[in-house]
Amino acid sequence: MTRGWGHAIVAKMAGEVLLVDDALFEEHASTSNHPERPARLVAARAGVVRSGVTTRTLPPADAERAILERVHTASYLDKLEKLRGVRGMIDPDTYVAPRSVEAALRAAGGSAALGRALATRAATRGVALVRPPGHHAEPDRAMGFCLLNNAALAAEGAREGGAKKVAIVDIDVHHGNGTQAIYYSDPNTLYVSLHQWPFYPGTGAVDDRGEGEGLGTTVNVPLSQGADDDVYHEAMRRVVTPALAEFAADVVLVSGGFDAFERDPLASMHVTPNGFADMVSSIVGAAERTRSPVGLILEGGYDLEGLATCLEASARALVESREIKDEGRKLDPRHQAEIERAVLARSEPR
Ligand SMILES: [Zn+2]
């Protein structure tokens, strides 16, 4: 059976998806017309329901201080505590509402619990529908709509569950400066990001490859605007899946932003729901070769119907054995050159 272009699909749905969700995640709400809004969560939930995957809900608890301090500084966490009950802006992009800190602690705890469940094999697939998002949050500051770094907390949860090596593949259209900063010198965390470039937040150059013992475990694939499914397919095939195969993580996490979607109002990429499904399938395929469980943590995605449809396709790809033909695709010279640069950067000596 085939569907779409170039896909040989084994139509088999396997296993259930552990789902992290909480009503508190809707309480993070701006009074202005902010794109990072509670309706995103409603759309994301609808996407998972529409996917038809079997879900089991993991009721999240708040993240404890000890695990938070493995990702963020004590002084930043203290500052955040003082914002309970407050409404205002932390920076020109990032708001807090009276229950935002509670929501962020619950999102962080849910992400950590998902990481733990994957590492202990209580589940082999998971989705965390968390808000506020996380990948711009740095050790010592909130940024870019993000308060606490959920993907990093999932990685640390996985470590509590016994995982040594954790890979984070960030498919959000923005570079995850926070996640990169947290793990820049850590040889046991692979951080791979595909992102629009030049673009917010300005980090994620192809030559940023980690430092010290972590040199080579940061992999950036900056792509200029207009990248479509074929460009992302080639980036996965040439850079991301080889990096995953070489690293052989115990747990693979996806920073699942859907703002590279073709109609997203914040970015300029042209990825379709099928393109997102292809990316997730590539990641799952690579993870399966090392028998690693896979969890997706929601990041951005600001077109509501796009978010629902992309998450629907991605949730299905998470549980399907959906083989993608490992064939090259012809790209425009600009994107081709960008991918060659990323391939070259990854081949440089450590
Ligand atoms: Zn984003």
Residues whose N, C-alpha, C, O or C-beta is under 5 A from the ligand:
A	BS01	ZN	D172 V173 H174 G257 D259 G300
